[in-house]
Amino acid sequence: MNISREKNIAYSDIEHLYMSSGDTPYENKLGALYEAVVHSDHLVTAWDGPLLVGLIRSSGDMQFTQVISDFLVHPEHRTKGIASKLMNAYIEDTSQVEKIYLFMDDLSSAFTRNWLLHKGFDLIKDSENLCIYLKVKKDQ
């Protein structure tokens, strides 16, 4: 497993990862999605050899606010610690950012909620269709 911050990712890698979960709002917008991914302000990817198996991408100023746009792991590679490796790398990279927001448009499982709390995020909004998590920089 290799964690990378490089943005030289093939269109087919992005397509394969995003389409692996089945239904996705990006299905008819893959070209725009590809451009958004490679032009994200911050990108952390996970690779199993030549296969892109996960990513976190965010936008913001890398000082005061970052918003995580996508955080996904290929379904065949879940439960292998990839999400933790991605999030740990992301948190390390953004340790100086004051506030990091994570929006989830599907219902989070209790495991996911507890995992995000363990990673330092607080649940600030929980509704039927949207959960918003916030990680605030701790003063050192």
Secondary structure in CASP SS format (residue, H / E / C, confidence):
PFRMAT SS
TARGET T0000
AUTHOR 0000-0000-0000
METHOD secondary structure of the structure
MODEL  1
M C 1.00
N E 1.00
I E 1.00
S E 1.00
R C 1.00
E C 1.00
K C 1.00
N C 1.00
I C 1.00
A C 1.00
Y H 1.00
S H 1.00
D H 1.00
I H 1.00
E H 1.00
H H 1.00
L H 1.00
Y H 1.00
M H 1.00
S C 1.00
S C 1.00
G C 1.00
D C 1.00
T C 1.00
P C 1.00
Y C 1.00
E C 1.00
N C 1.00
K C 1.00
L H 1.00
G H 1.00
A H 1.00
L H 1.00
Y H 1.00
E H 1.00
A H 1.00
V H 1.00
V H 1.00
H C 1.00
S C 1.00
D C 1.00
H E 1.00
L E 1.00
V E 1.00
T E 1.00
A E 1.00
W E 1.00
D E 1.00
G C 1.00
P C 1.00
L E 1.00
L E 1.00
V E 1.00
G E 1.00
L E 1.00
I E 1.00
R E 1.00
S E 1.00
S E 1.00
G E 1.00
D C 1.00
M C 1.00
Q C 1.00
F C 1.00
T E 1.00
Q E 1.00
V E 1.00
I E 1.00
S E 1.00
D E 1.00
F E 1.00
L E 1.00
V E 1.00
H C 1.00
P H 1.00
E H 1.00
H H 1.00
R C 1.00
T C 1.00
K C 1.00
G C 1.00
I H 1.00
A H 1.00
S H 1.00
K H 1.00
L H 1.00
M H 1.00
N H 1.00
A H 1.00
Y H 1.00
I H 1.00
E H 1.00
D H 1.00
T C 1.00
S C 1.00
Q C 1.00
V C 1.00
E C 1.00
K E 1.00
I E 1.00
Y E 1.00
L E 1.00
F E 1.00
M E 1.00
D C 1.00
D C 1.00
L C 1.00
S C 1.00
S C 1.00
A H 1.00
F H 1.00
T H 1.00
R H 1.00
N H 1.00
W H 1.00
L H 1.00
L H 1.00
H H 1.00
K C 1.00
G C 1.00
F C 1.00
D E 1.00
L E 1.00
I E 1.00
K E 1.00
D E 1.00
S C 1.00
E C 1.00
N C 1.00
L C 1.00
C E 1.00
I E 1.00
Y E 1.00
L E 1.00
K E 1.00
V E 1.00
K C 1.00
K C 1.00
D C 1.00
Q C 1.00
END
